[in-house]
Structure formats: structure tokens, C-alpha cells
Amino acid sequence: MNTSAGALLNAMGSLECMAQGEQRQAAQSRADFKSKMSIAAKEARETRYWLRLTKDGNILSATIIDPLLEKNAQILRILTSIVKSTSENQ
């Protein structure tokens, strides 16, 4: 598969992160913020599923998907940390 498909997937992931940042700024309470970050974490897990499926189905090569999976893992760790620390500080 060509690199334009990988670039598209990468752009989609970046747009999702930007959208979550906008939602964070729009949070009206600590509980609302925690809820939005929990939803973002769920979306990251779903993205991981689709990336793995794309890789396992040989739709895109591992050279394209593996960096995206690593970026996804980083995002998921950050979101999980945010949710945990928000829960602890309530």
C-alpha cells in the first residue's frame, strides 16, 4: 500500500486528538472533563482495534501501521493517566 494511505490514517489520528482537546476546553465541570477523557480513551482503544485489523488483514503493511500503533499506545497511556488522576483528585 502506498504512503498516502498511511498519511491519511496519521492525519485522522491527529484530528481526533485535536477534537478531544477542544472537548476538554469545553468541559463544564471536573466530572464532565473526566467523562470526556474516558470517552477519548475508549475511542483510542477502538482505533487500536481497527489499526490491528488493518494490519492483520494485510490492508496496509506493518511499516505503516506499527508507528501508528505506537502513537496510539502513547495517546492511550496519556488519556488513562488523565482519567486516573482526575478520579484520585475528586
C-alpha positions as CSV (number, residue, x, y, z in Angstrom):
1,M,0.0,0.0,0.0
2,N,1.3,3.5,-0.7
3,T,2.3,6.0,1.9
4,S,-0.7,8.2,1.1
5,A,-2.9,5.7,3.0
6,G,-0.6,5.9,6.0
7,A,-0.6,9.6,5.9
8,L,-4.4,9.6,5.8
9,L,-4.6,7.4,8.9
10,N,-2.0,9.5,10.6
11,A,-3.9,12.7,9.8
12,M,-7.2,11.1,11.1
13,G,-5.5,10.3,14.4
14,S,-4.2,13.8,14.7
15,L,-7.6,15.3,14.0
16,E,-9.1,13.0,16.7
17,C,-6.6,14.3,19.3
18,M,-7.3,17.9,18.3
19,A,-11.1,17.3,18.6
20,Q,-10.6,15.8,22.1
21,G,-8.6,18.8,23.1
22,E,-11.4,21.1,22.0
23,Q,-13.8,19.0,24.1
24,R,-11.5,19.2,27.1
25,Q,-11.6,23.0,26.9
26,A,-15.4,22.9,26.7
27,A,-15.7,20.8,29.8
28,Q,-18.1,22.4,32.3
29,S,-17.1,20.5,35.4
30,R,-14.4,18.1,36.7
31,A,-16.9,15.2,36.2
32,D,-17.6,16.4,32.6
33,F,-13.9,16.6,31.9
34,K,-13.3,13.0,33.3
35,S,-16.2,11.8,31.2
36,K,-14.8,13.3,28.0
37,M,-11.4,11.9,28.7
38,S,-12.9,8.5,29.3
39,I,-14.7,8.7,26.0
40,A,-11.4,9.7,24.3
41,A,-9.7,6.6,25.9
42,K,-12.5,4.4,24.5
43,E,-12.0,5.9,21.1
44,A,-8.3,5.3,21.3
45,R,-8.9,1.6,22.1
46,E,-11.3,1.3,19.2
47,T,-8.7,2.9,16.9
48,R,-6.2,0.4,18.1
49,Y,-8.6,-2.4,17.2
50,W,-9.1,-1.1,13.7
51,L,-5.4,-0.5,13.2
52,R,-4.6,-4.1,14.2
53,L,-7.4,-5.4,12.0
54,T,-6.0,-3.4,9.1
55,K,-2.5,-4.8,9.8
56,D,-3.7,-8.4,10.3
57,G,-5.8,-8.3,7.2
58,N,-2.8,-7.1,5.1
59,I,-4.7,-4.0,4.1
60,L,-1.7,-1.9,5.0
61,S,1.8,-3.0,5.7
62,A,3.3,-3.2,9.2
63,T,5.7,-0.4,8.2
64,I,2.7,1.9,8.0
65,I,0.6,0.5,10.9
66,D,3.3,-0.1,13.5
67,P,4.2,3.6,14.0
68,L,0.5,4.4,14.2
69,L,0.0,1.7,16.8
70,E,2.9,3.1,18.9
71,K,1.4,6.6,18.7
72,N,-2.0,5.2,19.6
73,A,-0.4,3.5,22.7
74,Q,1.2,6.7,23.8
75,I,-2.1,8.6,23.5
76,L,-3.9,5.8,25.4
77,R,-1.4,5.9,28.2
78,I,-1.8,9.7,28.5
79,L,-5.6,9.5,28.5
80,T,-5.6,6.7,31.0
81,S,-3.3,8.7,33.3
82,I,-5.6,11.7,33.0
83,V,-8.7,9.7,33.9
84,K,-6.9,8.1,36.9
85,S,-5.5,11.3,38.2
86,T,-8.9,13.1,37.8
87,S,-10.5,10.3,39.8
88,E,-7.9,10.5,42.5
89,N,-8.3,14.3,42.9
90,Q,-12.1,14.4,43.2
